Amino acid sequence: MVDLKSQYLDIKKEIDASIQEVIGNSTFINGPQVASFKNNLAQYLNVQHVIPCANGTDALQIALMALNLAPGDEVITVDFTFAATVEVIKLLQLTPVLVDVEADTFNLSFAALKKAITPKTKAIVPVHLFGQCAHMEAILDIAKQYNLYVIEDTAQALGATYTFIDGTVKKAGTMGTIGTTSFFPSKNLGCYGDGGAIFTNDDALAHALKGITNHGMYQKYYYDVVGVNSRLDSIQAAILDIKLPYLDSYNKARQSAAQFYNNAFKGCKHILTPVTSEFSTHVFHQYTLRITNGKRDKLHAYLKENNIPNAIYYPVALHSQKAYKTENVIEENFTNTNTLIEQVISLPMHTALETAQLELITKMILNYK
């Protein structure tokens, strides 16, 4: 599904030198590489503050902690996503309110969002799923109307851009109250271990976020707030700082591979290719098809038998998971999610896909009966 070794070999000298510099200086925690990457990422995103942390799940949890929400406060997010988005809400004793997604973009349904808001609602967590932004202008408008925080989960869409009606263009993760991301190795910008980051343009929130990531300390051994231990180590920061200038070219390579797939499957009766919304670019963290003839699982098995990597993201809706089930669920509220979990299948997507590989993958699918 992901060829990380080929990507590494292309920049091996730079990566190896950056790692050796950290080892040579022995600045493994909070070294100069962390400060350099933080500043360079802030410049790339055009955001005032970047707070590195240990992973994308921590980024979401720390973002919510900084908002001083109370147990029982409701946080609206999508039903069709990786569990981390909901996991942190539950861990903080907040109430996750799961809503449906759009059938075409797989992102937060604005109609479902509007219906889910109650007097207890305090925040919205839109997930920019598979590589494109949710409809942020509409989300921000309703958040302003109801005085709600917006925490963007940008783990799969770093580098994507969103265009507002007035022509303003912003990067994913920089539009809401707080943005979060993951640098898990398979992400569009991935390190060689775990890593994450939090973004904001709010000075007071940035101060709170920095303290929370560091045990609640602003001065050593003086604890102003309850915090956690969540640091991006210097070796991971050094790797990310080398890879950051390549991010746009990496995303273009993914877009090129996606276009090959789109052309190959054009006109296929039972295959729906990914839809890119009119207001967002798509950086294709995943390339996800919908198989509409009921044969997704058989296709999944067929490809596996023929050594063609593929995956199902996601096979079970969060509202049906044992950990997140709630009483009185109305299945009609999750029509699109329930359809998608029966139809979606993701194909190999990375920066080193060659034409011969793409031809083989698409040929195998087109020949499947």
Secondary structure, DSSP 8 states (H G I E B T S, - for coil): ---HHHHHHHTHHHHHHHHHHHHHHT--SS-HHHHHHHHHHHHHHT-SEEEEES-HHHHHHHHHHTTT--TT-EEEEESSS-THHHHHHHHTT-EEEEE-B-TTT-SB-HHHHHHH--TTEEEEE-B-GGGB---HHHHHHHHHHHT-EEEEE-TT-TT-EEE-TTS-EEETTSSSSEEEEE--TTSSS--SS--EEEEES-HHHHHHHHHHHBTTEEETTEE-S---B----HHHHHHHHHHGGGHHHHHHHHHHHHHHHHHHHTT-TTEE-----TTB-B--SSEEEEETTS-HHHHHHHHHHTT---B-S-SS-GGGSGGG--TT--GGGGHHHHHHHHHEEEE---TT--HHHHHHHHHHHHH--
